[in-house]
């Protein structure tokens, strides 16, 4: 940590807590910034009402932690559960970890990951997994510094028209 980031973190009281339905608008705003930074152009603006519905109990589609500096949302970590048969047991999959540029260097990313580890234990997950873009080696170093290791796997995805086409596949 640099002296500048130490000074910055001493002046800002950070809080990480579980996101609630009432945080959907703040999460939507953070997600908009994240998508823009990633160069992803959604077809429509992020829908805070949809996020609220997906966060709602009793069976949320995803869960999140939100990082705050006072009342300002500076970051979030979104996750959901999966199950592994390879090493049998429940797994926490981190979908996104994002900190706004003005919140970087404060230790908020580490705090969000520590919060995810606490949630993983509380919810009975045996491990945490996440994907890191190939063009972001600094992200890989961040996660390795936390004790994570590269699993040596690549991510393959199918969506939209290709997914629809696959539903019509028939064996001959």
JOJODA-V402260 format. One record per pair of residues at least 12 apart in sequence whose C-alpha atoms are under 10 Angstrom apart, sorted by the first residue. I is the first residue (numbers start at 0). J is the second residue. Records with the same first field share a line. If there is no record, write none. Layout:
BEGIN
I = J, J
END
This chain:
BEGIN
0 = 104, 105, 106
1 = 104
3 = 104, 105
4 = 102, 103, 104, 105, 106
5 = 104, 105, 106
6 = 105
7 = 102, 103, 104, 105
8 = 68, 102, 103, 104, 105, 106, 107
9 = 105
10 = 68, 105
11 = 67, 68, 69, 102, 105
12 = 67, 68, 69, 105
13 = 66, 67, 68, 69, 70, 71, 72, 73, 102, 105, 106, 107, 110
14 = 65, 66, 67, 68, 69, 70, 72, 73, 107, 110, 111
15 = 64, 65, 66, 67, 68, 72, 74, 75, 76, 107, 108, 110, 111, 112, 113, 114, 115
16 = 63, 64, 65, 66, 67, 75, 110, 111, 114, 115
17 = 62, 63, 64, 65, 66, 75, 76, 77, 111, 114, 115, 118
18 = 54, 62, 63, 64, 65, 66, 75, 76, 77
19 = 51, 54, 55, 56, 62, 63, 64, 65
20 = 47, 48, 50, 51, 52, 53, 54, 55, 56, 59, 62
21 = 47, 51, 54, 55
22 = 47, 50, 51, 54, 63, 64, 65, 72
23 = 46, 47, 48, 49, 50, 51, 52, 53, 54, 55
24 = 45, 46, 47, 48, 50, 51
25 = 47, 65, 71, 72, 73, 74, 75
26 = 45, 46, 47, 50, 51, 63, 64, 65, 72, 73, 74, 75, 76, 77
27 = 44, 45, 46, 47, 48, 49, 50, 51
28 = 44, 45, 46, 47, 72
29 = 45, 65, 72, 73, 74, 75, 97, 98, 99
30 = 44, 45, 47, 74, 75, 95, 97, 98, 99
31 = 44, 45, 46
32 = 97, 98, 99, 100
33 = 74, 95, 96, 97, 98, 99, 100
34 = 97
36 = 99, 100
59 = 79
60 = 78, 79, 80
61 = 77, 78, 79, 80, 92, 93, 94
62 = 76, 77, 78, 79, 80, 93, 94, 118
63 = 75, 76, 77, 78, 79, 93, 94, 95, 96, 111, 114, 115, 118
64 = 76, 77, 78, 96, 110, 111, 112, 114, 115, 118
65 = 77, 96, 97, 98, 107, 111, 114
66 = 97, 98, 102, 107, 108, 110, 111, 114
67 = 102, 107
68 = 102, 107
72 = 98, 99, 102
73 = 97, 98, 99, 100, 101, 102, 103, 107, 108
74 = 96, 97, 98, 99, 100, 101, 102, 103, 107, 108, 111
75 = 95, 96, 97, 98, 99, 107, 108, 111, 112
76 = 93, 94, 95, 96, 97, 98, 108, 111, 112, 114, 115
77 = 92, 93, 94, 95, 96, 97, 111, 115
78 = 91, 92, 93, 94, 95, 96, 115, 119, 127, 128, 129
79 = 91, 92, 93, 94
80 = 92, 93, 119, 122, 123, 124, 127
81 = 124, 128
82 = 124, 125
83 = 125, 126
86 = 125, 126
87 = 125
88 = 123, 124, 125, 126
89 = 119, 122, 123, 124, 125, 126, 127
90 = 119, 122, 123, 124, 125, 126, 127, 128
91 = 115, 116, 118, 119, 120, 122, 123, 124, 125, 126, 127, 128, 129
92 = 115, 119, 124, 126, 127, 128, 129, 130
93 = 112, 115, 127, 128, 129, 130
94 = 128, 129, 130
95 = 129, 130, 131
96 = 108, 111, 112, 129
97 = 111
98 = 111
108 = 141, 142
109 = 141, 142, 144, 145
112 = 127, 142, 145
113 = 145
115 = 127
127 = 147
128 = 147, 148, 149, 150
129 = 142, 147, 149, 150
130 = 149, 150, 152, 153, 154
131 = 149, 153, 154
132 = 153, 154
133 = 153
END
